[in-house]
Amino acid sequence: RAGRAGLGGGPRQRGRAVLCPGESAEPVEQRVPHGLVLVVSCSAPCLGKLLCRSLVVVGYLDNITAIGPRTVGSPENEVLAVNYLLEQIRGIERESTDAHKISVDIQRPTGSFSIDFLGGFTSYYANITNVVVKLEPRDGAEHAVLSNCHFDSVPNTPGASDDAVSCAVMLEILNTLSKSSEALQHAVIFLFNGAEENILQASHGFITQHEWAKSIRAFINLEAAGVGGKELVFQTGPENPWLVQAYVVAAKHPFASVVAQEIFQSGIIPADTDFRIYRDFGNVPGIDLAFIENGYIYHTEYDTSDRILTDSIQRAGDNILAVLKYLATSEKLAKSFEYRHGNVVFFDILGLFVLAYPARVGTIMNYITAAVAFFYLSKKVLQPKPRAINNLKKLLTAFGITLTSWVCTLVAVLMVAMFVSIIGRALSWYTHFYVSVSLYGTAAAAKLILVHMLAKKFFYKNVNEQYLGDVFFDASLMIWSIALAVMTQMGLCSAFICTLWVAFPLLTKLMIHKEFSQKGMGATIKFIVMYMLGMFVPYLYMLYLSWTVFEMFTPVMGRSGSEIPPDMVLAGFIVIFTMILSSYFINFIYLVKSTKTTLVTLTTVFVVTLILVCSGIFFPYSSDAANPKPKRVFLQHTSRRFHDLDGNVVKSDSGIWINGFDYNGISHITPHVPEINDTIRTPCEEQAPFCGLPWILPVHFMFRKNWYLPAPEILPRSPIQFKLLSKQQMPWNSVRLSFEVSGPSHMSLYVRPRAGSALSRWSLGDGAPVASLGGDYFVFYSRGLQAAPWHFWVELTVSHSDGIVSLAIAAHYFFGEDQKSPQLYALLERFPNWTFSSGWSCTYDLFVF
């Protein structure tokens, strides 16, 4: 990493020299936008070992991020980034072997689609940019595999991990494959898409309009939910188990989990990727990979190239190159439709290898495992037969006490989390994760022990301890067996976890049955050692899985909106993992003489941590340069005008509209900027769609708490032009209104039919309007350069002639001279350094037609 600082922000600085083993040191200068120069010296192809060339990838990455934020419609995204990519691709093409043919196409699609993401909305794009490269055998190829990245970024961020690093890796993969003397069997299409952050627009434009899209049989999508680390396979398919097998066979550093897939596709995480577009609009199966480490700085100004370790690039390049080569030479790619059916259970073992098997095989295994466990429990209950009823009662009692302990633990810990949230100490663990374990983990463990200790003292008084240990082991086994059967019946591939928690404990119990019934110190030690060894596999895997889950979820809590108490979510996760990890150790509470010392210790740690949290000693956010964990705040300097049916302005105002991205709102900012306080909470304009506020996306249900600081009116140099072109009477009591809009690269359209009217059709998407949460309609518009004015129409069925629809349009200025007003600049300067405050200007106009 020491060499990472060579390429800086000066007008003409020389970067590091890059050498592969055994290569000559003849420098080749790559000239890039802004005059930066990277000296690269790699004459050998290093085939099969892409990232002996990892520093070349770093060079690509540095040069892309040096362009600056690459917002759709900006010159940085539409011109500089595109020109840089084309320059590198042409250089690669000149050095490619005769075994391959490289074709390059610049696509600028226009289109529209509806999506059920974020409650549902419709997207419209015009003249956005895709850079498409096809590498194929010299004689051509009928079938292709797609590799997708995006070079655009969210406003005000350099977007190194999301997703410049993936594009840099793809450039070097293209370079490596093109220099191979061995021709590929199928084509590889590299899509450098220029509008993913605009909610997946460029991928839609490619897969629905580009002529090469018809040949694609599978894809690999490269994404990021964090900055560096391992790239996790978190979505595959749909179905097509052969794709997972391809990853299993080819990937050199596997990291994959069907658990992550089912969590992501449940919608718990407020994010989506191009995977959805290729799946839903292209009917193409694929693999979705994403960096997940350090999501705290994802989509912030800290997402810089120097934070991505070359080890991460090494892993990603090795894996993606290997999988692409495997698919591009696979017979199954051409006949993928023959291998389509069936889901796959897949999970990696500590990153060493991946286990994958068909879901139908998993279903059989799961049911057999559950059946064996139920047979074992039935046999235990029926021995001896005269006491079968009594044995069943005791097993069900232990089962009930165990479930009661879990419910009591969950309720108690959630009450603590709610208390912490109410007193304004939410996210105290955001920077210090150990605080969450000390607070909620100790509370959960202490509550579990307390319930069982009370049961042992008052309910099981004078009952044999070994018998209690045995019956509570069986109760835990019964719980896991039921969970296994239920999850399998629901079709969840994640049921394999329950299989681990049934099979290994059951085998352990059968193996140490004799030691369990023996007395003496030697027998006890032998029992404990064998018990721990038998439980090693499920416990090790669960700890590994819990690390992955917390790695993904903890940073998400800092951008999950103002409505969900993050402490309750995290506390719930901690309780669940505590219950899982303790399920087969509950019986030790009944085997040992006393647990008072353990209970007192846990309680002490909990109480001390709670006192410290209440005191505010654990500040949620960090400005540490090496490891920042900022608070996210969006500020929009807004001018609003509300028109009546005659077009007259009946109300207007201007202000800086403020949204904090987490549950704490602006409580931590008020001491630094006193005028931002709860006296300026934004009121809802009930007569207007989406409360009359200029949402860039329909996330109003996630951010109900926001603030509006009065500020001078803004007058953009390029104001929006909104015209009603025509009003036509249509059949069936319908009216069609046609509009023309000219404005900046990003606009939002909000539609609300008034009483007695209904929106029946429009010229957007597939023609059927899709309502957002709350019943209003939201359209997200973006464009590249030199796009024509936006024309659209809406059709309403009406029962009266006056005031049939309220329609509002917001113009968002994300770059250029209109982006930030002097007042917005001044306010942003006053924000503390532990915030990431992203600001832009916008206008909002509401009309009634």
Secondary structure, 3 states (H helix, E strand, C coil): CHHHHHCCCCCCCECCCCCCCCCCCCCEEEECHHHCEEEECCCCCCCCCHHHHHHHHHHHHHHHHHCCCCCCCCHHHHHHHHHHHHHHHHHHHHHCCCCEEEEEEEECCCEEEEECHHHCEEEEEECCCEEEEEEEECCCCCCEEEEEEECCCCCCCCCHHHHHHHHHHHHHHHHHHHCCCCCCCCEEEEEEECCCCCCCHHHHHHHHHCHHHHHEEEEEEEEECCCCCCEEEEEEECCCHHHHHHHHHHCCCCCEEHHHHHHHHCCCCCCCCHHHHHHHCCCCCEEEEEECCCHHHCCCCCCCHHHCCHHHHHHHHHHHHHHHHHHHCCHHHHCHHHHCCCCEEEEEECCCEEEEEEHHHHHHHHHHHHHHHHHHHHHHHCCCHHHHHHHHHHHHHHHHHHHHHHHHHHHHHHHHHHHHHHCCCCCCCCCCHHHHHHHHHHHHHHHHHHHHHHHHHHHCCCCCHHHHHHHHHHHHHHHHHHHHHHHHHCCCHHHHHHHHHHHHHHHHHHHCHHHHHCCCHHHHHHHHHHHHHHCHHHHHHHHHHHHHHHHHHHHHHHHCCCCCCHHHHHHHHHHHHHHHHHCCCHHHHHHCCCCHHHHHHHHHHHHHHHHHHHHCCCCCCECCCCCCECEEEEEEEEEEEEECCCCCEEEEEEEEEEEECCCCCCCCCCCCCCCCCHHHECCCCCCCHHHHCCCCCCCCCCCCCCEEEECCCCCCCCCCEEEEEEEEEECCCEEEEEEEEECCCEEEEEEEECCCEEEEEECCCCCCCCECCCCCEEEEEEECCCCCCEEEEEEEEECCCCCCEEEEEEEEECCCCCCCCHHHHHHHHHCCCCEEEEEEEEEEEEEEC
